[in-house]
Amino acid sequence: MGDNYLWDGSGEPDPEVGRLERLLTQFRSERPAPEFPERKYSEKGWRRPLRWTEALRPYWVRRLAVVVATAVVLVGVWLALHRAKPVGTAPPGWQVASLAGAPRIGASRIGNTGRFRVGQVLETDAASRASISVGEIGQVEVEVSTRLRLVEARDSRGRLALDRGTIRAAIWAPPGQFIVDTPSAVAVDLGCAYTLTVDDSGAGLVRTTLGWVGFRLDGRESFIPAGAVCATRPGIGPGTPYFDDASEPFRLALAKLDFDREGPELQETQLRLVLSEARP
């Protein structure tokens, strides 16, 4: 066999080569042979073509970047919508704990602890007491036979309404951040500890043990220092503060001057008594 047959088909083939050629003819493809990519040159010489994984890499990087950016936008929109429209969010409130008996919030017994929310009513019977954590600003103890409503509840500000009964408040917030409404006056904390009582007629009595408390109604105001007491009456407002160790005649005379509509002569008598025992 000529050596050229294997390269250009010229000459006579070797019998074995001819046999193999005949066997392989049936597998001949009619398609043109694939071509290798052109060699590419750079300043540094020949550079091999990119592999298919390398060629696809920029494509997937772009796709991944688009997916991540879209996800970030969707999460941002979801958070904005849920913050803007808090559907079904419970009203704000404060933690409350039972100290004795079976205090209730509405018709539900508190148990060991519970949540006192804005608009709800907390009640204690003759054997029940409770304690309220007033956000970050203080503590309120609810004594027996008390009815209390929560008007406003924030971490640094709060407002209660005492319909009847007694509460003991210890507040360490700046002045004016804790308020208690009563049927006859509004008690404004000025950084203090105090006891506030309201009877069934709506009359109230505040006793300050630390700091100051303000009592006001329709422009009528009293400021009660530590160790002093002040009464208030429906339709009138707060009276004149007096110290807790004042005599009984002094207290009665002061109450008549503050709340009773007596004639000038009786008022003069009460005033003389008050002035005679008043402290400098």
Secondary structure, 3 states (H helix, E strand, C coil): CCCCHHHHCCCCCCHHHHHHHHHHHCCCCCCCCCCCCCCEEECCEEECCCCHHHHHHHHHHHHHHHHHHHHHHHHHHHHHHHHHCCCCCCCCEEEEEEEECCCEECCEECCCEEEEECCCEEECCCCCEEEEEECCCEEEEECCCCEEEEEEECCCCEEEEEEEEEEEEEECCCCCCEEEECCCCEEEECCCEEEEEECCCCCEEEEEEECEEEEEECCEEEEEECCEEEEEECCCEECCCEECCCCHHHHHHHHHHHHCCCCHHHHHHHHHHHHHHCCC
